[in-house]
Amino acid sequence: MKKRSLGVFLTLGTMTSFPVSAFAEGAATNMQLQSGLNSVFVFLAALLVFFMQAGFALLEAGSVRMKNAGHVAGKTVLTFGISIVSFWALGFGLAFGNGNRFFGLEGFFLSGDNMAASFSAFSAYDVPTTIMFLFHLSFAAVSLAIACGGMAERAKLSVYIIFGILFSIVIYPVVAHWVWGGGWLGSLGMQDFAGSTVVHLTGATAALVATVMLKPRLGKYNKDGKPNSIPGHNQVLSVLGVLMIWIGWFGFNPGSTISALMDGFFGFVALNTNIAAAAGALAALLISWAVLGKADIPSMLNGILAAFVAITGACAFVEPWAAVVIGAVAGSVTFFSAQWFERKGVDDPVYAFSVHGVAGMWGGGFHGFVCFSPPG
C-alpha cells in the first residue's frame, strides 16, 4: 500500500513538472516522463535537505545555555535567508556557471531555465536548471549552518550577516566549482559524491577559523588553561534535532544520484548512508562509556553526525561493509578529536570541526582504498 501511494504521488508530481502542452497532442514520451520523474525526485530531495535546517536549529539550541537558545535558533533562520539570496545572486554562477578551472563566470542572478546554456556542468542531467539550483542551494545553506555553529554564544548579529554573505559568495561556491563545477580538482578525478569535503569540510574549516578568532566563551577555561564543562541545557532538543537531520540526510545522499531511475541505485546509496550512521552512533556511545565511565548522549549524537559526514562522499562508491567501517571509525575518532581540540583551547559548543571536518577528511580519504565504480 505504501509503495502504491508513493507511486501515485510521484506520478501526480511528474504530471505537474512540465507544461500541459506536453500532453496536448497525446501521451507524453518516455523522455518527458523520465525528465518529470527525475525533476520531482530532485525537488523532494532538496526539500529534505532544507528540512535539515530545523534539525540544526534544535541541535544547536539544545547544545547551548538556555539564555542563548532563542538567539542560536533564530541565527539559523537568519543565515538560511542570507544563503538563499547570496547564492541566487552570485554563488550559483560562481559554483556551476561556465568559466575556468577556478570559478564560474556566467549564470549570475538566475532568472529561469532560459539560462541553462550557462551551466554546462548540468548538461548530463534532464532536470531543469531551477530545480538544480534549489538542490545545490540546500547544500550551500547546510555548509553555512555548519560554519556558523562554531560561533554559537559569542558572535554579534553583524558578524553573522557579513560572514554569511562572504561564505555564500566567495568561499563555498569556489570550492564547489573546483570539485563539481568543472574545476581543477574534478579534472584530477577527485570523488566526492554528496559533499564530505565540499559541503562539510569547507563549513567546518570556516567554523574552526571563526571559533579561534572569536576566542573562548567566558568561564570556559581556568587560568591554568584547563577547560570547564558548559553543558547544553536540553538534550531532548538535541536528540530531536539529530533525528530530523537523519531524515534530511536521505535527501542529501540518495538525492545526489539526480535520478529516481538507474535501477533504483539511490536505494543502495540510502542503505550505505543509514548503516554508517547507525555504526557511528554505537561506536561513539561505546567509546564514551569506556573512556568516561558512562554512556554520553551528546557523544552519541556527534557520532551519528560524524558518520553521516564521513559516508556522504563515499556512499555511492563503497560496499555496505565499508560503510559500516567508515561510520564506526568516524564516530570513534570524533569523540577523541573533540576532547583534543577542547584541551588545546578551541571552544566549539557543537564540535563543528571534529564532527564535520575531521570526519570529512576521514571519509574522503579512506574510501579511495575501498571504492568501486558506481553504475551510470
N, C-alpha and C positions, 0 to 999 in steps of 0.2 A: 504493500500500500504506500509506504514511504517513497519507494522508487518511482511508482506511478505518479504520485503527487509532484515529485521533483521533475519528472519528465514533462508533465503538463505545464508546470511553472516555467521551465526553460523554453518550451515551445511558444508559450504566450509572449515571453520576453523576446524571443527571436523574431516573432512577427512584428514587434514594435521597434526593432532595431534598425529597420531601413524603410524607406518611403512606401506608401500604399501603391505607388505607381509600379513597384517591383512585381506586384501581383495583378496588375490591371489586365494584362494580356494572357493570363493563365497562371499555372502553378510556378512557384519560384524554382529556380535552377538549384542544383546541388551546391554550386559555388556560393550562391546567395544564402542558402540555408547554413552552410558551413561558416560563412562570414558572420551571419547573425548570431549563431550559437556561440562562436568564439568571442564575439563582442559582449554578449551577455555574461559569459563566463568571466572575462577580464573585469567587467564592470562590477560584478558581485565580489570578485577578489579585492578590488580597490576599496569597496565598502567595508570589507572585513578588516583591512589594514587601517582604514580610517577609524574603525571601532577600537583599535588598539590605543588610541589617544585617551579614551575613557579609562582603559586599564592603567596607563601610565599615570593619569591623574590620581586614581585611587592608590596605586602603589606608592607614589611619592608622598601623597598626603598622609598615608599611614606610617611612613618611614621617618617623619619629622615630628617635632614637638607640636602639641595641639595649637599653640598660639600662632603657628605659621602654616597650619594645614590649609586654611582657606586661600592664603596667598599663593602657596605652591600649586594648588589645584587650579586656581584662576590663571596662573602663569602658563599652564598647559594650553588653555584656550587661546591666550594671547599669542603664544609662539605658533600655534596652529594657524591662526589668521595671518600672521606675518609670513609664514612659509607659503601659504596659498598665493598671496598677492605677489610676493617676490619671485616665486618660481614661475608663475604665469608670465610675468613681465619679462624677465631676463634669464632666470635659471634654467628653464626648459630648453631654450635655444642654445645656451652655453653648454648644456649637458648632451643634447642629442641632435642639435642642428648641424647641418653640413658645415664643415670647417677644416681645421688642420688636425694634427696629432695631439694637440694640447687642449683645445676648446672649440666649441661651435661658433659659427659666425652668422647663422641665419635662424629664423623661426622665433624671433622675439615678439612679445605681445600677441600670443596665439589668438587668432580670430575664428578658427574653424578648420574643417577638413580641407578647405581650399589651399591650405599651406602645407599639404602633405609632401610636396616636392622638396621642401626644405629639410625633411627628415629622412634621409636615405637609410639611416640606422634601422628604421622600421619597415623597410621595403619588403622584407621577407614575410611579414605578417599581414593577415587580412582583416585586421582590427582598425577601426577609424583612429585617426591621429588624436582626436579629442579624448577618446577613451584611454589611449596610451598615455596621454597627458595626466589624466586622473590617476591612473595606476602608478606612474612614476612620481607624481606629486605626493601620493600617500607614503612612498618610501622616503622622500626628502623630508617630509614632516616628522617621520619617526626618527630620522637621523638628528634633526634639530632637537626633538624632545630628549633624546639621549644626551646631547651636548649640554642642554640646559639643566638636566637633572643633577649634575655635579655641582651646580651653583646654588642649590637649594639652601634657604635660610640666610643668604648673605647678599644676593645681588639686588640692586635697585631696579625700578621699572625701566629707566633709560638704558640700563645695561642690557636687559632682555631685548629691548627694541633694536638697539644698534647691533648687538651681537647676532640677533636673529636675521636681520637683513643681510649682513655681511656673510653669514654662514650659508644662507639660502641662495645667494647670488654668486659669491666668489669661491667658497670652499667646496661645498658638496657638489655643485654642478661640474666643476673642473675634474674632480676625482671620478665622478660618474662617466664623464666623457672619455677619460683615459681607458676605462675598462669596457664600458657598454656602448659608447657613442662613436666608436671608430678610432679611438686614441691609441697611444703608443703601447700601453700595457696590453690592451686587447689584441693588437697586432703581433705581440710576442707570444700569444697563446695563453694568457692568464685566464684561469677558470674561477668565476665567482657567480654561481648560478642565481642566487637571490640576494646577495649583499652582505656576506660575513665581513668583508673588508670595505666595500663601497659604502654601505649604509652604517654598519655598526662600528667598525674600527675608526672610520672617519669621525663619527659622532663622539666616540669615546676619547679619541685623541684631543678633540676640541674641548671636551669636558675636563680632561686632565690639565690642559693648559689653563683653562679658566679657573679651575679649583686652586691651582698653585698661585695664580695671580691674585685671587681674592683672599688668600690666606685662611687659616682655620677659623671655625666659629669660636666665640668667646667661651672659655671654660672647657674646650675640648682637650687641651694639653696642660699638664702641670709645668712648673718652672723647670723641672728636670727633663721635660720632653716626653714624659710618659702619658699616653693617651687615656682619657676618661671615656667611659661609655655614655653616649647620649641616645638612648633607645627611642625608637618611634613610638608614638602614643597609641596606635591602634593597629594591631596585627591583622585584625579581621579585614580592614580596608585593604591592607597589602595583599592578603590572600585572594580577596575578590578581584583585585586589580590584576594579579598574575593569571588567574583563571580567564579573565577577559582577554588578556594578551595571548594566552594559549589558544583560545578560539580564533583570534585575529591572525595568528601565525599560519592558519590554513589558507588564508588569502595571500600571505607573504610568499610562501614557498610553492605550494601547488599552483597558485595563480601565475607564477613566473614561467610556467610552461606556455602561457599565452594561447592555450588551446584546450577545449573540452574533449578533443578527439585524440589523435596519436595513440589509439588503442588504450585509452584511459591511463596514459603514463602519469598524469597528475596524481592518480591514486597511489602509485609507487612512491612518488615524492612525499605525499602525505604520510605514508607508512613510515618512511625513514625519519621524517620530522617528529612524528608522535613518539616513536620508541626512543629516540635520542633524548627528548625532553624527560620522559619517564626515568631513563637511566641516570640523567643528571640529577633529578630530584632525589633518587635513592642514594646515589653516591655521596652527594653533599650532606644529606641527613646523617648517614653512617659516619662520614668523616668528622662531622661536628660532634657527634656522640662520642667518638673515640678520643678526640682531642680535648673537648670541653667537659666531658663527663655527663653531658645531657644532650638530648636532641634539640637542635636550634632551628626554629621555624624560619627566621629570616635567611639563614644559610641555605635551607632547602629551597626557598623561593629564588634566591640568587643562583642556585644550581640549575633550576629549571630554565631560567632565562639564559644562563651561560651556555647550556646545552643547545637551546634554540639557536643562539647566535653561531655556535660552532658548526652546527649542521646546515645552516642556511646556505652557505656557499657550496656545500658538498652534497646536498640532498639528492641531486639528480645523477651523481657520479659514483656513488658507493653502494655496496651491498648492505642489507639490514644489519648484519653482524658488525660491520664497520661503523654504522650509525650509532649502535649501542656503545661501542668503544669511544667514539668521538664525544658522545653525550656524557658518559660516565667520567672520562678524564677532564672534560671541561668543567663539570660540577665540582670535581675534587680540586683542580688547580685554582679555580676561582676562590674557593674557601681560603687557601693559603696566601694567594696573592692579595686578597682584600686585607688580611691581617698584616702582611708585609708593608703595603703602602700606608696603612694607618700608623704603623710604628715609625715609618720614615717621615711622618708629618703631613701626609696628604689627607685632608679631611674631606672625604667624599661621602655624603649621607646615604647615597643609594649605590655606592660602589660601582659607578658607571664604567670606569676604565677596566676594573677587574672583570666585570660581567660582559661588557661589550667589546673591550679592547683585547685583553689577554685571551679570552675565549675565541674572539675573531681571528687572532693570529694562529691559535692552535688549530682551529678547524680549517682555516685557509691553507695552512702548511701541511697538515697530516694527510688530507685527502689526496694529495698528489702522489702518495705512496700506495694508495689502495683504490684508486679510481678506475672506472671502466668507461667506455664510450656510450653515452645515452642514445636512445633512438631518435630519429628525426633529422 
